[in-house]
Amino acid sequence: MLLALLLASVASFALALAAGSVPGVLSALVDSSAGAGSRSAVLWQLRLPRALSAFAAGGLLALAGGLLQALLRNPLADAYVLGVSGGAAVGAMLALLAGAGLLGMQVGSALGAFATLAALFLLARRVFFGA
C-alpha cells in the first residue's frame, strides 16, 4: 500500500510539472537545443515551485489534521467541525476591518484560530473535569 501511495504521489508530481499552457516542458530536462531555454525557465521558475508548494501545503494540512485528531482523541475532529476555521475567518475579518495588510490578516487569522482552539479546550475541560 505504501508503495502504491508513493507511486501515486510521484505520478501526481510529474503531472503537476507537465500541466500548463506551454507544451513539452518535461522534455526540457533532457533537451539542450535552443528552444529548450524558455521551456526550461517555465519548468524551473514556475511549475517546480508551484508543485513543491502544493505538496508542502498538502502535507502540512494532513499533519495538522492528524495532530488535531490525536490531541482531541477524536477521529472525526477537523478544523471545520470544531470551529477553528471559523475562528480563523473571524480573526482575519477583524484584522481587515482594522485596516491591516496581508501580514496583519495572517496574524489575525492565526490568533483567531488559536483563540477558538483555546476556548474549545477550556469548555471541554469544564465539561469533562468539572473545573
C-alpha positions, 0 to 999 in steps of 0.5 A, a space after each residue: 500500500 505504501 508503495 502504491 501511495 508513493 507511486 501515486 504521489 510521484 505520478 501526481 508530481 510529474 503531472 503537476 510539472 507537465 500541466 500548463 499552457 506551454 507544451 513539452 516542458 518535461 522534455 526540457 530536462 533532457 533537451 539542450 537545443 535552443 528552444 529548450 531555454 524558455 521551456 526550461 525557465 517555465 519548468 524551473 521558475 514556475 511549475 517546480 515551485 508551484 508543485 513543491 508548494 502544493 505538496 508542502 501545503 498538502 502535507 502540512 494540512 494532513 499533519 495538522 489534521 492528524 495532530 488535531 485528531 490525536 490531541 482531541 482523541 477524536 477521529 472525526 475532529 477537523 478544523 471545520 467541525 470544531 470551529 477553528 476555521 471559523 475562528 480563523 475567518 473571524 480573526 482575519 475579518 477583524 484584522 481587515 476591518 482594522 485596516 491591516 495588510 496581508 501580514 496583519 490578516 495572517 496574524 489575525 487569522 492565526 490568533 483567531 484560530 488559536 483563540 477558538 482552539 483555546 476556548 474549545 479546550 477550556 469548555 471541554 475541560 469544564 465539561 469533562 473535569 468539572 473545573 
